[in-house]
């Protein structure tokens, strides 16, 4: 992907996979980028294990809006 934008920083692999699946269900391609530690322990301690969720620049605004709605309880991430 060219011109990627970080739209969310997950606190571990489980949360990252949930966000990734949610965005994919809305037709937004996302890439996960983070420490290898997240694959071993699946959690974050002092930022270790954090996972950035990256989307194409043209999807950034829509992805942020969807994540804001989900966080506000208007949508559910299952």
C-alpha positions in Angstrom: 0.0 0.0 0.0 1.3 3.5 -0.9 0.6 6.6 1.3 -0.5 4.7 4.4 -2.1 6.5 7.3 -2.3 5.3 10.9 -5.9 5.4 12.0 -5.7 3.4 15.3 -3.1 2.0 17.7 -4.3 -1.2 19.2 -3.1 -2.5 22.6 -2.2 -5.9 21.3 -2.8 -8.5 18.6 -6.4 -9.4 19.7 -7.6 -5.8 19.5 -5.7 -5.3 16.3 -7.3 -8.3 14.6 -10.8 -7.0 15.7 -10.2 -3.6 14.2 -8.7 -5.1 11.1 -11.7 -7.4 10.6 -14.1 -4.5 11.3 -12.5 -2.3 8.6 -12.3 -5.2 6.1 -16.1 -5.8 6.7 -16.6 -2.2 5.6 -14.5 -2.6 2.5 -11.4 -0.8 3.9 -8.1 -2.6 3.3 -5.8 -2.3 6.4 -2.3 -3.3 7.3 -1.0 -4.1 10.8 2.4 -2.9 11.8 3.9 -3.5 15.2 6.4 -5.2 17.5 7.1 -8.9 17.2 6.3 -9.1 20.9 2.6 -8.8 20.1 2.6 -12.2 18.4 4.2 -13.8 21.5 2.2 -12.3 24.3 -0.8 -10.7 22.7 -0.8 -7.7 25.0 0.9 -4.4 25.5 3.2 -3.3 28.4 4.4 0.3 28.3 3.8 0.4 24.5 5.6 -2.8 23.7 3.2 -4.9 21.6 1.3 -1.9 20.3 0.0 -2.4 16.8 -0.6 0.4 14.3 -3.6 0.0 12.0 -2.7 1.5 8.6 -5.1 2.3 5.7 -4.7 4.0 2.3 -4.7 7.8 2.4 -8.0 7.9 0.5 -9.7 5.6 3.1 -8.4 7.5 6.2 -11.3 9.8 6.7 -13.9 7.0 6.4 -11.9 4.6 8.6 -11.6 7.2 11.3 -15.3 8.0 11.1 -16.3 4.3 11.4 -13.9 3.8 14.4 -15.3 6.9 16.1 -18.9 5.6 15.7 -17.9 2.2 17.0 -16.1 3.7 20.0 -19.3 5.8 20.7 -21.3 2.6 20.7 -23.2 3.4 17.5 -21.6 0.3 15.9 -20.4 -2.9 17.4 -17.1 -4.6 16.9 -17.6 -8.3 17.5 
